[in-house]
């Protein structure tokens, strides 16, 4: 059976089925649809205004990394005028989150604020 084409662009091969719609779509269309839905939510709910400083909680995991990336892309694409920062909390417990904190620093080092708790 040949690979199914994307139900949106009809050109690329579909690689996933969206649970929300049941559509089988390609990677590029998934990114476009996802980013459009996030943008529509931001604008419909009037979540931000130009000049707002927005801190994004950054654990170094996939969820916060995707959120930070998406917000940066949309801020640049739609000129929201936001000042974006990643905020990562170091609880001061040696070995507890060292790897995830390091991942936060390497994903978007220009955006990161580091808050350290419990270290003297």
Order of alpha helices (4+ residues) and beta strands (2+ residues): beta-beta-alpha-beta-alpha-beta-alpha-beta
